[in-house]
Amino acid sequence: MNAIPAEIDTPDIMVELDVLDRNIERMAAALRAKGLRLRPHAKTHKMPEIAARQLAAGAVGLTVATIGEAEVFAEHGATDLFIAYPLWIGPRQAERLRRLAGTAKVAIGTDSVEAAEAAGRHLGAAAAGIEVLVEIDSGHHRSGVRPEQAVAVARAAAGAGFRVAGVFTFPGHGYAPDMPAKAADQEQQALGRAAELLAAAGFEVTRVSGGSTPTAELTGTSATTEVRPGVYVFGDAQQLELGRCTMADIALTVAATVVSRHEGDDTTPRRLVLDAGSKVLGGDRAAWATGFGRLMDHPEARITALSEHHATVLWPDGGDLPALGERLRVVPNHVCVAVNLVDEVAVVSGGKVVDRWRVAARGRNA
């Protein structure tokens, strides 16, 4: 059991540096062995220090979700950025993209003729310096078009002055039990079909982009050229329950203190309360998840309820109930949300805090 450093006040997010670096290298090596380019999604960590480690390990660039995130990472030296989102671009967004494209290679996503045309109108001649990837729906049924609709969107983007580089998707339906392999297969089929149709229509397809943390290492090479996982750097309780990581792969936990404990009786459950609620853990809980997070050193326990500053933990019979004041490590369900709730994280190595990293892109939602 790794102790929480004495200088940590709870609740606080801790990042185990050695585990983080191991996760970064393992994913880079796995995709390199397949001949796939890695473009990690930086919305998970929002920290330039982690992005620098990913790029040093061989990532070809970064994926972000917003113009604001792109601006932050460009300010810290990133030179190749993909905003993997169907942006709706007005005059202010266009001006920001013009400035961004002056310092970095920029690609954006789109999934409609209307959005592509609007972006071109506002960007004018600057559109020629920005790449577009058409978003494809590969089964998640969020944003994205069917493969058969990709050519119409691509033609609109080209007509608006953009260079169409290819297609992308997010196989988000892989975030469910028994679904990662199926989602990865559907991703390949949808991307492959869309890329074929674009090529037949005369487009030079140089990027076919997919992947998520549950599906990244299952991604085939028949269609995809690059993969965009994000959560893999930290791991979280969702990935544990999906079997896509182990406790040994968890690099980020929330340090929490037992502030209330109850042995329980015939009418009340055996439980304790931690000082880490939804304002630091986030409130995400998938329908299939067994709780609102996991305890790193007590995997049999379950967080059954969250308030803003309370986490209620049901404790199994037979095990000693932790004492008041005892400090425990909590694995959030969805690590991306947890990181976005704090200004900085404690970086831990060898049981000591060795640094604190600012969450530089926190709140950059536009």
C-alpha positions in Angstrom: 0.0 0.0 0.0 1.4 3.4 -1.0 1.1 6.0 1.8 -0.3 9.4 1.1 2.5 11.9 1.6 2.2 13.8 4.9 2.3 17.2 3.2 -0.9 16.4 1.3 -4.1 18.0 2.7 -7.2 16.2 1.7 -9.0 16.1 -0.6 -6.2 16.5 -3.2 -5.5 14.9 -6.6 -2.3 13.0 -6.7 -0.4 11.8 -9.8 2.1 8.9 -9.4 4.9 10.0 -11.7 6.4 6.5 -12.3 3.0 5.0 -13.2 2.1 8.0 -15.5 5.4 7.6 -17.4 4.9 3.8 -17.7 1.4 4.3 -19.1 2.6 6.9 -21.6 5.4 4.6 -22.9 3.2 1.5 -23.0 0.6 3.0 -25.2 3.2 4.7 -27.5 5.0 1.3 -27.9 1.8 -0.6 -28.6 0.7 1.7 -31.4 4.2 2.1 -32.7 4.4 -1.7 -33.1 1.2 -1.6 -35.2 2.5 1.3 -37.4 -0.2 3.6 -36.1 0.4 7.2 -35.2 -0.6 8.3 -31.7 -2.3 11.7 -31.2 -3.4 11.6 -27.5 -6.4 13.5 -26.3 -5.1 16.2 -24.0 -8.6 17.1 -22.6 -8.0 14.3 -20.1 -5.1 15.9 -18.3 -5.1 19.5 -19.5 -1.4 19.8 -18.4 1.5 20.9 -20.6 3.9 18.8 -18.5 2.0 15.6 -19.5 1.7 16.7 -23.1 5.4 17.2 -23.3 5.9 13.6 -22.0 3.5 12.2 -24.6 5.2 14.0 -27.4 8.7 12.9 -26.2 7.4 9.3 -26.3 6.5 9.7 -30.0 3.1 11.2 -30.2 2.7 13.1 -33.6 0.6 15.8 -32.1 -2.2 16.4 -29.6 -6.0 16.1 -29.8 -8.1 18.7 -28.0 -11.8 19.4 -27.6 -11.9 23.2 -27.8 -10.2 26.2 -29.3 -9.4 27.3 -25.8 -7.5 24.0 -25.1 -5.7 24.4 -28.4 -4.6 27.9 -27.4 -3.2 26.7 -24.1 -1.1 23.9 -25.6 0.1 26.1 -28.4 1.3 28.7 -25.9 3.3 25.9 -24.3 5.0 24.8 -27.6 2.6 22.3 -29.2 2.9 22.6 -33.0 0.4 20.1 -34.3 -3.2 20.2 -32.9 -6.4 18.6 -33.9 -9.7 20.0 -32.5 -11.7 16.8 -32.7 -15.1 18.5 -32.4 -17.7 19.6 -34.9 -17.1 23.3 -34.4 -19.6 26.0 -35.2 -17.4 28.9 -36.2 -18.5 32.5 -36.0 -16.4 35.7 -36.3 -14.7 35.5 -32.9 -13.9 31.8 -33.2 -12.5 32.5 -36.7 -10.2 35.2 -35.4 -8.9 32.9 -32.7 -8.3 30.1 -35.2 -6.4 32.5 -37.5 -4.1 33.4 -34.6 -3.7 29.7 -33.7 -2.9 28.7 -37.2 -0.1 31.3 -37.2 1.8 29.3 -34.5 0.8 25.7 -35.1 -0.5 23.2 -37.6 -4.3 23.1 -37.0 -7.0 20.7 -38.0 -10.7 20.9 -37.1 -13.6 18.6 -37.3 -17.0 19.1 -39.0 -20.0 16.9 -39.7 -22.3 19.1 -41.8 -22.4 21.1 -45.0 -23.7 24.1 -43.1 -20.9 24.2 -40.5 -18.2 23.8 -43.2 -19.7 26.7 -45.2 -20.1 28.9 -42.2 -16.5 28.3 -41.1 -15.3 29.1 -44.6 -17.3 32.4 -44.7 -15.8 33.6 -41.5 -12.3 32.4 -42.0 -12.0 33.6 -45.6 -8.5 33.1 -47.0 -7.3 31.7 -43.7 -9.3 28.6 -44.3 -6.6 27.4 -46.7 -4.2 27.1 -43.8 -6.5 24.8 -41.7 -7.2 21.2 -42.4 -10.6 19.6 -42.0 -11.5 16.0 -41.0 -15.1 14.9 -41.6 -16.6 13.2 -38.5 -18.1 9.8 -39.0 -20.6 8.1 -36.8 -19.2 4.6 -36.2 -21.9 3.5 -33.8 -21.8 5.9 -30.9 -24.7 7.9 -32.4 -23.5 11.3 -31.0 -22.1 13.6 -33.6 -20.8 12.4 -37.0 -22.4 11.4 -40.3 -22.9 8.1 -41.9 -20.0 7.1 -44.2 -22.2 7.6 -47.3 -22.7 11.3 -46.3 -19.0 12.1 -45.9 -18.4 13.1 -49.5 -21.1 15.9 -49.4 -19.6 17.3 -46.2 -16.0 17.1 -47.7 -17.1 18.8 -50.9 -18.6 21.7 -48.8 -15.4 22.0 -46.8 -13.3 22.0 -49.9 -15.6 24.6 -51.5 -15.2 26.7 -48.5 -11.4 26.8 -48.9 -10.3 24.1 -46.5 -7.9 21.2 -47.3 -9.8 18.0 -46.5 -7.3 15.7 -44.9 -9.6 12.7 -44.1 -12.1 11.4 -41.6 -12.3 10.7 -37.9 -14.6 9.1 -35.4 -15.1 8.5 -31.7 -16.1 4.9 -30.8 -17.6 6.0 -27.6 -19.9 3.0 -27.4 -16.8 1.0 -26.5 -17.3 2.5 -23.0 -19.5 -0.4 -21.9 -19.0 -4.0 -20.8 -18.2 -6.4 -23.6 -18.2 -3.6 -26.1 -14.6 -2.5 -26.7 -13.8 -5.1 -29.4 -17.1 -4.7 -31.2 -16.8 -0.9 -31.2 -13.2 -1.2 -32.5 -14.4 -3.4 -35.4 -17.3 -1.0 -36.2 -14.9 1.9 -36.2 -12.7 0.2 -38.8 -15.6 -0.6 -41.0 -17.1 2.9 -40.9 -13.8 4.7 -41.3 -12.7 2.4 -44.1 -15.9 2.9 -46.0 -15.8 6.7 -45.6 -12.1 6.9 -46.6 -12.8 4.8 -49.7 -15.7 7.0 -50.7 -13.6 10.2 -50.3 -10.8 8.8 -52.3 -13.2 7.7 -55.1 -14.5 11.3 -55.1 -11.0 12.6 -55.8 -9.9 13.6 -52.2 -6.4 12.8 -51.1 -7.0 11.0 -47.8 -4.0 11.3 -45.5 -5.6 10.9 -42.1 -8.0 8.3 -40.9 -8.3 9.0 -37.2 -10.0 6.9 -34.5 -9.6 5.4 -31.1 -10.4 5.8 -27.5 -8.8 4.3 -24.4 -11.0 1.2 -24.3 -10.5 0.5 -28.0 -7.0 1.9 -28.7 -5.0 -1.3 -28.4 -7.7 -3.2 -30.3 -7.6 -0.8 -33.3 -6.9 -2.5 -36.6 -4.6 -1.2 -39.2 -6.7 -1.9 -42.3 -8.2 1.6 -42.3 -6.9 3.7 -39.4 -3.7 5.8 -39.5 -3.9 7.5 -36.1 -5.4 6.9 -32.7 -6.6 9.4 -30.1 -6.9 7.8 -26.6 -6.9 10.1 -23.6 -7.7 8.4 -20.3 -4.8 5.8 -20.7 -2.3 8.2 -19.1 -4.1 8.0 -15.7 -6.7 5.1 -15.8 -9.9 5.4 -13.8 -12.6 3.3 -12.3 -14.5 3.0 -15.6 -11.4 1.5 -17.2 -11.0 -0.9 -14.3 -14.5 -2.2 -14.6 -14.1 -2.6 -18.4 -10.9 -4.6 -17.8 -8.8 -2.1 -19.9 -6.4 -1.5 -17.0 -5.5 -2.8 -13.6 -5.0 -1.1 -10.2 -1.3 -1.1 -11.0 -2.0 1.1 -14.0 -3.9 3.8 -12.0 -1.7 6.9 -11.9 -4.2 9.4 -10.5 -6.1 9.1 -7.3 -7.8 11.5 -4.9 -6.4 11.6 -1.4 -9.3 11.6 1.1 -9.8 11.4 4.9 -12.3 9.4 6.8 -14.5 12.0 8.6 -17.3 9.8 9.7 -17.7 6.0 10.4 -20.6 3.8 11.4 -20.4 0.1 12.2 -24.0 -0.3 11.2 -26.9 -2.2 12.7 -30.1 -3.9 11.6 -31.4 -0.7 10.1 -28.3 1.1 8.8 -25.4 -0.1 6.6 -21.8 -0.5 7.7 -20.2 2.6 6.2 -17.8 5.4 6.3 -17.7 8.9 4.8 -14.8 10.6 3.1 -14.1 14.3 2.6 -14.0 13.9 -1.2 -17.4 14.5 -2.8 -18.6 15.4 -6.3 -16.7 18.7 -6.3 -13.4 16.8 -6.6 -14.4 13.3 -7.8 -17.0 14.4 -10.4 -20.4 12.9 -10.4 -20.2 10.7 -13.5 -21.6 7.1 -13.1 -22.4 5.0 -16.0 -25.4 2.8 -15.7 -23.2 -0.3 -15.5 -20.8 1.1 -13.0 -20.8 -0.5 -9.5 -20.3 2.8 -7.7 -19.1 6.4 -7.9 -15.5 5.4 -7.7 -13.2 2.8 -6.2 -10.8 2.7 -3.3 -7.3 2.0 -4.5 -6.3 -0.3 -1.5 -9.8 -1.7 -0.8 -11.3 -2.8 -4.1 -14.1 -4.7 -2.4 -15.6 -1.4 -0.9 -18.0 0.7 -3.0 -18.8 4.4 -3.1 -22.5 4.3 -3.2 -23.4 8.0 -2.9 -21.8 11.4 -3.5 -22.7 14.8 -2.1 -20.7 17.9 -2.8 -18.2 17.2 -0.1 -19.1 13.7 1.1 -18.4 10.3 -0.4 -20.4 7.5 1.3 -18.6 4.2 1.2 -20.3 0.9 2.0 -17.8 -1.4 3.8 -18.0 -5.2 3.5 -18.6 -7.4 6.5 -15.5 -9.1 7.8 -13.0 -6.3 7.2 -11.9 -3.7 9.7 -13.6 -0.4 9.2 -11.0 2.3 8.7 -10.5 4.6 11.7 -11.5 8.3 11.8 -8.7 10.3 10.4 -7.4 7.5 8.2 -6.4 8.6 4.7 -7.5 6.6 1.7 -6.9 6.8 -2.1 -10.0 7.1 -4.3 -10.0 6.2 -8.0 -12.5 8.5 -9.7 -15.0 7.0 -12.2 -14.2 9.5 -15.0 -10.8 11.0 -14.5 -11.3 13.7 -17.2 -14.0 15.3 -15.1 -12.0 15.1 -11.8 -9.0 16.9 -13.3 -11.1 19.7 -14.6 -12.3 20.4 -11.0 -9.0 21.4 -9.6 -6.4 24.1 -10.2 -3.4 21.9 -9.7 -2.3 18.4 -8.9 0.3 17.0 -6.6 3.0 15.0 -8.4 4.2 12.1 -6.3 7.3 9.8 -6.6 8.8 7.6 -4.0 6.2 8.5 -1.5 7.0 12.2 -1.7 5.5 15.2 -3.4 8.1 16.2 -6.0 6.2 18.9 -7.8 2.8 20.5 -8.4 1.4 20.9 -11.9 -1.1 23.5 -12.8 -4.2 22.3 -14.8 -3.5 24.9 -17.4 -6.4 24.2 -19.7 -8.9 23.9 -16.9 -12.2 25.5 -17.8 -11.2 26.4 -21.4 -14.5 25.1 -22.6 -14.9 27.4 -25.6 
